[in-house]
Every structure is written in structure tokens, then in C-alpha cells.
Amino acid sequence: MDLGLKGKVALVAAATRGLGRAAAEALAAEGAAVYLCSRTPKAMEVAKEIAQATGAEVEGCVADVSTPMGRDILCRKALDRFGKVDILVTNAGGPPAGTFEDFDDSFWYEAFDLNFMSVVGLARHVIPGMKERGWGRIVTITSIAVKQPIDGLILSNAVRTGVVGLVKTLSKELAPHGITVNNVCPGYTATERLEELSKAIAEKEGISQEEAKQRWCNQIPARRLGKPEELASLIAFLASEKSAYITGASIQVDGGFFAGLM
């Protein structure tokens, strides 16, 4: 299936590892030019690796999307390099694990900046150009926690759910302009983030990391962790010409973990 991404420019945040990198690789493989970032100089190294592997134009910069300055730098550099952004994939690391009494206000503000304002700020930069061209795709990487809260992740459960409200509202405002806005909701996926969470659980409960991971697998009907490229395939489709009538959706990629009906 030709997804119609040749000639499109994608901006992918936090894309040097895990889900962000998989998304950047999938979009580049479909022929899109990609501009990516991370908080470290590894962004440029990863951009070269993806360019060599796919033959696409891929570049990157150092930018922290949890800050207004970082978002400004990323979007300005992407626009300077490619002249437009057709596809925005928002992504950021997750806030720390813990329960309500573990966190003071500073943690809540940091989580809000990381996972909510990063979406607001990046979208604010690219939407005007999308409206002018009458075409755009915004895909936010959230979490299955927005549909089924995960024990011990109160910051993520609360803040990421706000992104769903934002995306649903934006989708209605932007649909007349040919712009779609959707959430993808990964379940337990084999990423560095999951390694960190399993390590924290193992240390807290005195078990091995493998035992912690197996607990998750036992809750998943597919009986395994997801692969980053499985989420990335959905992102590439939602970023394409083929998905023009899908907007305002929150789609889980979780091996059947979510127990609800919708």
C-alpha cells in the first residue's frame, strides 16, 4: 500500500530511542523527510542512521520539548530546513512512577510540561502552515493509561488523559482544514521506558526484572510485550493520505490489554 508520504515532511519529537525512533524510521521508510530531536546530541547520530537505512532526508537537533525554548528551537530548525511540517508526531518521556503521596507540586508541574504542554507548544507552531496548505496530520503518542489507568503511574494517568481532551477538541476545530488529529495509545511495549519501570518494580518488591515483565505479559491476551515497530506502523498509517477520514480517535496498540468496549 502506497501511503502517499513522498514529498511530505514529518516532525518527530524525542526520536532517538523507543517509540519515537520507531515512528521516525517508519515515516522515513515510507518516503517522508523527517526532522527529529532529543535532549542529547544523539539526535544527529540517529538521524544519520535512519537516513542511511531508508534513503530518506532525515536531520535532527538537540531540543527539550518540555520547555518553550526547546519547542521553539525544534520547530524553527525544522521549518528552516524543510520549509514546512506536514506531519507532527508528539512524544516525550514519561514522568516517574509512584503514588499520590510520593509527589509534591513540582512533580505535577514537570509532568504537565513534559506530557501536555509539549503537545500544545508543538501543535501551535505547525498548525498555521497546515491550515494554509489545507492538509496536515497530528499524531500524539500517549499511553494505554488514558483508557485504563495503570497502578503506580498516577502522574502519567492524569496528565496524559488531558491530552486526549485536547486532541478531541482540536480534531473538531481542524477537520474543516483537512487536518486530522489522533492519539495512539501503546500498551506494554519493549522500550527503555519499560526497562526503567520494571527495574523500579523489581527493586521495590524484591523480585527480578524478568518476573516484573512476566506479570505484565500475563495480563495481556497476546501474552507478550509489544514491539515499537507495531505502534509505528499505525502512526505511519494515521499520517498518510489513506487515513483522511479518521480524526479525534484514540487507538490502542496493546495486544488486547484494554478491557473496555470502546
Secondary structure, DSSP 8 states (H G I E B T S, - for coil): -----TT-EEEESS-SSHHHHHHHHHHHHTT-EEEEEESSTHHHHHHHHHHHHH-S-EEEEE--TTSHHHHHHHHHHHHHHHS--SEEEE-------B-GGG--HHHHHHHHIIIIIHHHHHHHHHHHHHHHHT-EEEEEE--GGGTS--TTBHHHHHHHHHHHHHHHHHHHHHGGGTEEEEEEEE-SBSSHHHHHHHHHHHHHHT--HHHHHHHHHHHSTT-S-B-HHHHHHHHHHHTSGGGTT--S-EEEESTT---S--
